[in-house]
């Protein structure tokens, strides 16, 4: 298994519960497919450097995890399709 870090921005129009559910959804996706989530850090609502899809703010979340490349690619694919996620960036961490 490889170590990864993903930073993603959640749509600011979502309620607190919807934002929390989105964080839990992706943590569970990694865990349920044999991965291990080591840390989920919600940075909170911040102003974006530039407008994305009409949004000037977003809720930033950073998640560190270990998983297979297939599991990481599935998470990346689902985040790309999810309307709740404004933007995401996956980084492979070298051990």
Beta strands, then each sheet from edge to edge (+ up, - down):
strand 1: 2-11
strand 2: 36-52
strand 3: 55-67
strand 4: 85-93
sheet 1: 2+ 3- 1+ 4-
end
